[in-house]
Amino acid sequence: MKRALLLMCEGVEVYEAAAFYDVLGWSGAEGFEPVEVVTAGLTDEVRCAFGLRVRCDMRLDQARLRDLDALAVPGGFAEHGFYEQAYSAEVSDLIRDFARQGKPIASICVGALPLAKSGVLTNRPATTYSLSGGHRRRQLAELGARVVDAPIVIDGRIVTSTGPGTAVDVAFWLLAELVGSDTAAAIRHLMGFSGSSGGPHPSTEG
């Protein structure tokens, strides 16, 4: 069974986290290779954006990389405390460990910023939230990434994207990385998403 770590920082965007949890969960539920989603944070419980409380399966200091096959990083809201945890040394160390081992890392929206903060996006193509004056993209550039104006940017085994509207497509990319593109396509069909991609066409580099 494949296992994906879903990073849950304080102030995480509920929809983005749920997209990973739901899409990956459908694989085993429909008789394909199961993917266990393990939620982990700096604390036992996190308060998501808008107030939803989630009790994590484990704390980050309990995670064992050898037992995990992928990392999912949803974004979050500054006003709900996202960056205080997302920019922590513990989160940066986790991201770097996954990158060093070549395991897939999928981020949505401002989830790209802690990736950049860790250094794994330095001089690499990436994207993040583009609205509200583009200040998040400026921050991404300041953290060393090469900003690309595309809804989804795939560079090797790292994905970044622009916002909640890309969440399902990013989750399906991660599912394909874990259990294969045929299974991901079958799950997309069973979940009722139309077409072969169901969303914006990504920019692929690397």
C-alpha positions as CSV (number, residue, x, y, z in Angstrom):
1,M,0.0,0.0,0.0
2,K,1.2,3.5,-0.9
3,R,1.2,6.1,1.8
4,A,1.0,9.9,1.3
5,L,1.7,12.4,4.1
6,L,-0.8,15.3,4.1
7,L,0.8,18.3,5.7
8,M,-1.7,20.1,8.0
9,C,-0.5,23.5,9.1
10,E,-2.5,25.9,11.2
11,G,-4.9,27.8,9.0
12,V,-4.7,25.2,6.2
13,E,-7.3,25.7,3.4
14,V,-9.9,23.0,4.0
15,Y,-10.9,22.4,0.3
16,E,-7.3,21.9,-0.8
17,A,-6.5,19.4,2.0
18,A,-9.8,17.6,1.3
19,A,-9.1,17.3,-2.4
20,F,-6.0,15.3,-1.7
21,Y,-7.7,13.2,1.0
22,D,-10.7,12.4,-1.2
23,V,-9.1,11.7,-4.5
24,L,-6.4,9.5,-3.0
25,G,-9.0,7.7,-0.9
26,W,-11.1,6.8,-3.9
27,S,-8.4,4.5,-5.3
28,G,-8.7,1.8,-2.6
29,A,-12.5,2.3,-2.2
30,E,-13.0,1.4,-5.9
31,G,-10.9,-1.7,-5.8
32,F,-7.6,-0.3,-7.2
33,E,-4.4,0.0,-5.3
34,P,-5.1,1.7,-2.0
35,V,-3.4,4.9,-0.9
36,E,-3.3,5.7,2.8
37,V,-3.4,9.4,3.5
38,V,-1.6,10.2,6.8
39,T,-2.3,13.7,8.2
40,A,0.6,15.2,10.1
41,G,1.2,18.6,11.7
42,L,3.4,20.3,14.3
43,T,0.6,19.8,16.8
44,D,-1.8,17.0,17.5
45,E,-4.7,19.2,16.4
46,V,-4.9,22.1,13.9
47,R,-7.5,24.8,13.4
48,C,-8.1,25.1,9.7
49,A,-9.0,28.3,7.9
50,F,-12.6,29.3,8.8
51,G,-12.5,27.4,12.1
52,L,-12.7,23.7,11.3
53,R,-10.6,21.6,13.8
54,V,-8.8,18.5,12.6
55,R,-7.0,16.0,14.8
56,C,-3.9,14.8,13.0
57,D,-2.9,11.2,12.7
58,M,0.6,12.1,13.9
59,R,3.0,14.9,14.6
60,L,5.8,15.7,12.2
61,D,8.4,14.5,14.6
62,Q,6.8,11.1,14.5
63,A,6.8,10.8,10.7
64,R,9.2,8.2,9.2
65,L,10.1,9.0,5.6
66,R,10.9,5.4,4.8
67,D,7.3,4.6,5.4
68,L,5.9,7.4,3.2
69,D,5.8,7.6,-0.6
70,A,4.7,11.2,-1.3
71,L,4.1,14.6,0.3
72,A,0.9,16.7,-0.2
73,V,1.1,20.4,0.8
74,P,-2.2,22.4,0.7
75,G,-2.0,26.2,1.1
76,G,-3.6,28.3,3.8
77,F,-4.5,31.7,5.1
78,A,-2.0,34.1,6.7
79,E,-4.7,35.6,8.9
80,H,-5.3,32.1,10.3
81,G,-1.7,31.4,11.1
82,F,-0.6,29.4,8.1
83,Y,2.9,30.8,7.6
84,E,4.0,30.6,11.2
85,Q,4.0,26.8,10.9
86,A,4.5,26.4,7.2
87,Y,7.7,28.4,7.3
88,S,9.1,26.5,10.4
89,A,12.4,24.7,10.4
90,E,10.5,21.4,10.9
91,V,8.4,21.8,7.8
92,S,11.4,22.9,5.7
93,D,13.4,19.8,6.9
94,L,10.5,17.6,5.9
95,I,10.2,19.0,2.5
96,R,13.9,18.8,1.8
97,D,13.9,15.2,2.9
98,F,11.2,14.2,0.5
99,A,13.0,16.1,-2.3
100,R,16.3,14.5,-1.6
101,Q,14.8,11.1,-2.0
102,G,13.0,12.0,-5.2
103,K,9.6,11.3,-3.8
104,P,6.7,13.3,-5.4
105,I,5.7,16.6,-3.7
106,A,2.4,18.2,-4.7
107,S,1.5,21.6,-3.5
108,I,-1.6,23.8,-4.1
109,C,-1.8,27.6,-4.2
110,V,0.4,29.2,-1.5
111,G,1.6,25.7,-0.5
112,A,4.4,26.5,-3.0
113,L,5.8,29.1,-0.6
114,P,6.9,26.7,2.1
115,L,8.5,24.6,-0.7
116,A,10.4,27.7,-1.8
117,K,11.3,28.6,1.7
118,S,12.9,25.2,2.2
119,G,15.1,25.8,-0.9
120,V,13.8,23.0,-3.1
121,L,12.4,25.4,-5.7
122,T,15.6,27.5,-6.1
123,N,16.1,28.2,-9.8
124,R,13.2,25.9,-10.6
125,P,10.0,26.8,-12.4
126,A,7.0,27.2,-10.1
127,T,3.8,29.0,-9.6
128,T,1.5,30.1,-6.8
129,Y,-1.6,32.3,-6.1
130,S,-1.7,35.0,-8.8
131,L,-4.6,37.3,-7.6
132,S,-4.7,40.0,-4.9
133,G,-2.1,42.1,-6.8
134,G,0.3,39.2,-7.4
135,H,2.1,39.6,-4.1
136,R,2.4,35.9,-3.5
137,R,4.1,35.4,-6.8
138,R,6.6,38.2,-5.9
139,Q,7.2,36.4,-2.6
140,L,7.8,33.1,-4.5
141,A,10.4,34.8,-6.8
142,E,12.1,36.4,-3.7
143,L,12.4,32.9,-2.3
144,G,14.4,31.8,-5.3
145,A,11.8,30.2,-7.7
146,R,11.5,31.0,-11.3
147,V,7.8,32.1,-11.5
148,V,5.8,30.7,-14.4
149,D,2.4,32.1,-15.4
150,A,0.5,28.8,-15.6
151,P,-2.3,27.3,-13.6
152,I,-0.2,24.2,-12.8
153,V,3.6,23.8,-13.1
154,I,5.1,20.3,-13.1
155,D,8.9,20.2,-12.7
156,G,10.1,16.6,-12.3
157,R,8.4,15.2,-9.3
158,I,7.3,18.6,-7.8
159,V,4.1,20.3,-8.6
160,T,2.9,23.8,-7.8
161,S,-0.4,25.5,-8.7
162,T,-2.3,28.7,-8.5
163,G,-5.3,28.2,-6.2
164,P,-8.2,26.1,-4.9
165,G,-9.5,25.7,-8.5
166,T,-6.5,23.5,-9.3
167,A,-6.8,21.3,-6.3
168,V,-8.5,18.3,-7.9
169,D,-6.1,18.3,-10.8
170,V,-3.1,18.4,-8.5
171,A,-4.5,15.6,-6.5
172,F,-5.0,13.5,-9.6
173,W,-1.4,14.2,-10.6
174,L,-0.3,12.8,-7.2
175,L,-2.5,9.8,-7.5
176,A,-1.0,9.0,-11.0
177,E,2.5,9.3,-9.5
178,L,1.6,6.8,-6.8
179,V,-0.6,4.2,-8.6
180,G,-0.2,5.0,-12.3
181,S,-2.0,7.1,-14.9
182,D,-4.5,4.5,-15.9
183,T,-5.8,4.1,-12.3
184,A,-5.9,7.9,-11.9
185,A,-7.9,8.2,-15.2
186,A,-10.3,5.5,-14.0
187,I,-10.8,7.2,-10.7
188,R,-11.4,10.6,-12.4
189,H,-14.1,9.0,-14.5
190,L,-15.7,7.3,-11.5
191,M,-15.7,10.6,-9.6
192,G,-17.6,12.2,-12.4
193,F,-15.0,14.6,-13.7
194,S,-15.4,15.1,-17.4
195,G,-12.7,14.8,-20.1
196,S,-9.2,13.4,-20.0
197,S,-7.8,16.1,-17.7
198,G,-10.9,17.8,-16.2
199,G,-9.1,21.1,-15.7
200,P,-6.4,23.5,-16.8
201,H,-3.5,22.3,-18.9
202,P,-0.3,22.3,-16.9
203,S,3.1,23.6,-17.8
204,T,5.6,20.8,-17.7
205,E,9.3,21.3,-17.3
206,G,12.1,19.1,-16.1
